[in-house]
Amino acid sequence: MIVFRYRKKDYSGTFALEIVRELESDMSEYPFHGQSVRRFLLWSLDRLDNKIPPREIDLSDCLEDEILALSYLHLRDEYGAGRLISRV
C-alpha cells in the first residue's frame, strides 16, 4: 500500500497511478479529468514550478504510466509538495 499526504489528506492505493488519479479528481481546477495521465502530470508540474525546478520534469514517452506516476510522487515528496508514505 502506498500513501501520499497532501494538504492534510491521505491518498492511498496499491499503485502510484491510483493515487495520481485520486489527486487529479480532487483538483477541481483541472479541466481535463479522465484523459491521459501525462497530460495531468504536465499540468500539475507546471503549477508546481515554483517548488520543482523545470529540469526535474521529464515525461518521456518511453516510460510506462505507473513509473511516471511513482516518479511524480517522489518528486513532490522531495521538493515538499506532499509527502510519500509507504505502508504495508
PAZABA-898108 format. One record per residue (C-alpha): residue in one letter; residue number from 1; x, y, z negated. Coordinates in pm, 1 decimal. Layout:
BEGIN
rec kolza: a tise: NUM X: X Y: Y Z: Z .
...
This chain:
BEGIN
rec kolza: m tise: 1 X: 0.0 Y: 0.0 Z: 0.0 .
rec kolza: i tise: 2 X: 126.5 Y: 345.1 Z: 91.7 .
rec kolza: v tise: 3 X: 6.1 Y: 657.6 Z: -85.6 .
rec kolza: f tise: 4 X: 62.4 Y: 1014.2 Z: 31.1 .
rec kolza: r tise: 5 X: -29.0 Y: 1300.5 Z: -200.8 .
rec kolza: y tise: 6 X: -116.8 Y: 1639.0 Z: -51.8 .
rec kolza: r tise: 7 X: -292.3 Y: 1926.5 Z: -226.6 .
rec kolza: k tise: 8 X: -376.3 Y: 1714.9 Z: -531.9 .
rec kolza: k tise: 9 X: -545.2 Y: 1448.0 Z: -319.0 .
rec kolza: d tise: 10 X: -414.8 Y: 1096.0 Z: -262.1 .
rec kolza: y tise: 11 X: -441.5 Y: 939.6 Z: 82.7 .
rec kolza: s tise: 12 X: -380.9 Y: 566.0 Z: 86.9 .
rec kolza: g tise: 13 X: -363.8 Y: 280.5 Z: 331.2 .
rec kolza: t tise: 14 X: -179.3 Y: -29.7 Z: 434.1 .
rec kolza: f tise: 15 X: -29.9 Y: 155.5 Z: 731.2 .
rec kolza: a tise: 16 X: 106.8 Y: 508.2 Z: 770.4 .
rec kolza: l tise: 17 X: -119.9 Y: 559.1 Z: 1070.5 .
rec kolza: e tise: 18 X: -426.5 Y: 513.9 Z: 846.6 .
rec kolza: i tise: 19 X: -301.0 Y: 788.9 Z: 618.0 .
rec kolza: v tise: 20 X: -227.1 Y: 1024.2 Z: 906.9 .
rec kolza: r tise: 21 X: -579.1 Y: 967.8 Z: 1041.5 .
rec kolza: e tise: 22 X: -720.7 Y: 1047.4 Z: 695.5 .
rec kolza: l tise: 23 X: -519.9 Y: 1369.7 Z: 687.7 .
rec kolza: e tise: 24 X: -648.4 Y: 1450.9 Z: 1035.4 .
rec kolza: s tise: 25 X: -1009.7 Y: 1400.5 Z: 933.9 .
rec kolza: d tise: 26 X: -966.4 Y: 1627.7 Z: 630.0 .
rec kolza: m tise: 27 X: -826.6 Y: 1915.9 Z: 834.6 .
rec kolza: s tise: 28 X: -1139.6 Y: 2095.8 Z: 944.2 .
rec kolza: e tise: 29 X: -938.2 Y: 2348.5 Z: 1144.7 .
rec kolza: y tise: 30 X: -800.3 Y: 2073.6 Z: 1370.7 .
rec kolza: p tise: 31 X: -1003.2 Y: 2089.9 Z: 1694.6 .
rec kolza: f tise: 32 X: -920.5 Y: 1750.5 Z: 1849.0 .
rec kolza: h tise: 33 X: -1036.3 Y: 1488.7 Z: 1595.3 .
rec kolza: g tise: 34 X: -1007.5 Y: 1129.8 Z: 1717.3 .
rec kolza: q tise: 35 X: -767.5 Y: 1199.7 Z: 2001.9 .
rec kolza: s tise: 36 X: -406.6 Y: 1077.5 Z: 2018.9 .
rec kolza: v tise: 37 X: -202.5 Y: 1070.9 Z: 1701.7 .
rec kolza: r tise: 38 X: 80.6 Y: 1250.4 Z: 1882.7 .
rec kolza: r tise: 39 X: -149.9 Y: 1543.9 Z: 1950.0 .
rec kolza: f tise: 40 X: -235.7 Y: 1570.0 Z: 1581.2 .
rec kolza: l tise: 41 X: 127.8 Y: 1538.5 Z: 1475.9 .
rec kolza: l tise: 42 X: 234.3 Y: 1816.1 Z: 1713.2 .
rec kolza: w tise: 43 X: -47.5 Y: 2038.1 Z: 1589.5 .
rec kolza: s tise: 44 X: 28.7 Y: 1965.7 Z: 1224.9 .
rec kolza: l tise: 45 X: 405.4 Y: 2005.7 Z: 1253.4 .
rec kolza: d tise: 46 X: 357.7 Y: 2331.3 Z: 1442.6 .
rec kolza: r tise: 47 X: 173.0 Y: 2465.6 Z: 1138.9 .
rec kolza: l tise: 48 X: 449.8 Y: 2346.0 Z: 908.5 .
rec kolza: d tise: 49 X: 728.8 Y: 2520.6 Z: 1098.9 .
rec kolza: n tise: 50 X: 792.0 Y: 2746.0 Z: 801.1 .
rec kolza: k tise: 51 X: 868.9 Y: 2431.4 Z: 595.2 .
rec kolza: i tise: 52 X: 1007.7 Y: 2185.5 Z: 850.4 .
rec kolza: p tise: 53 X: 1278.8 Y: 2307.9 Z: 1091.2 .
rec kolza: p tise: 54 X: 1187.0 Y: 2263.9 Z: 1460.4 .
rec kolza: r tise: 55 X: 1494.1 Y: 2043.7 Z: 1519.7 .
rec kolza: e tise: 56 X: 1332.9 Y: 1778.1 Z: 1299.4 .
rec kolza: i tise: 57 X: 1031.1 Y: 1749.4 Z: 1527.4 .
rec kolza: d tise: 58 X: 1073.8 Y: 1476.0 Z: 1789.4 .
rec kolza: l tise: 59 X: 772.0 Y: 1277.4 Z: 1901.9 .
rec kolza: s tise: 60 X: 942.2 Y: 1052.9 Z: 2153.0 .
rec kolza: d tise: 61 X: 713.9 Y: 858.8 Z: 2386.7 .
rec kolza: c tise: 62 X: 936.3 Y: 555.0 Z: 2320.8 .
rec kolza: l tise: 63 X: 820.4 Y: 524.6 Z: 1960.6 .
rec kolza: e tise: 64 X: 506.1 Y: 344.0 Z: 1850.8 .
rec kolza: d tise: 65 X: 235.2 Y: 544.7 Z: 1674.6 .
rec kolza: e tise: 66 X: 295.2 Y: 365.6 Z: 1341.5 .
rec kolza: i tise: 67 X: 663.8 Y: 457.2 Z: 1344.1 .
rec kolza: l tise: 68 X: 582.1 Y: 818.7 Z: 1429.8 .
rec kolza: a tise: 69 X: 321.8 Y: 834.7 Z: 1153.4 .
rec kolza: l tise: 70 X: 563.3 Y: 698.2 Z: 894.0 .
rec kolza: s tise: 71 X: 837.7 Y: 937.1 Z: 1008.8 .
rec kolza: y tise: 72 X: 589.8 Y: 1224.7 Z: 983.7 .
rec kolza: l tise: 73 X: 501.9 Y: 1133.6 Z: 624.5 .
rec kolza: h tise: 74 X: 871.5 Y: 1103.8 Z: 535.6 .
rec kolza: l tise: 75 X: 944.7 Y: 1444.3 Z: 689.3 .
rec kolza: r tise: 76 X: 661.6 Y: 1605.7 Z: 496.0 .
rec kolza: d tise: 77 X: 789.3 Y: 1446.2 Z: 177.2 .
rec kolza: e tise: 78 X: 1147.9 Y: 1553.0 Z: 241.8 .
rec kolza: y tise: 79 X: 1052.1 Y: 1915.3 Z: 307.0 .
rec kolza: g tise: 80 X: 798.4 Y: 1948.5 Z: 26.2 .
rec kolza: a tise: 81 X: 479.4 Y: 1940.9 Z: 235.6 .
rec kolza: g tise: 82 X: 335.0 Y: 1648.5 Z: 44.8 .
rec kolza: r tise: 83 X: 466.8 Y: 1351.8 Z: -148.9 .
rec kolza: l tise: 84 X: 507.5 Y: 999.7 Z: -16.8 .
rec kolza: i tise: 85 X: 445.4 Y: 736.2 Z: -282.8 .
rec kolza: s tise: 86 X: 465.4 Y: 360.1 Z: -233.8 .
rec kolza: r tise: 87 X: 251.3 Y: 130.8 Z: -444.4 .
rec kolza: v tise: 88 X: 218.9 Y: -244.3 Z: -434.2 .
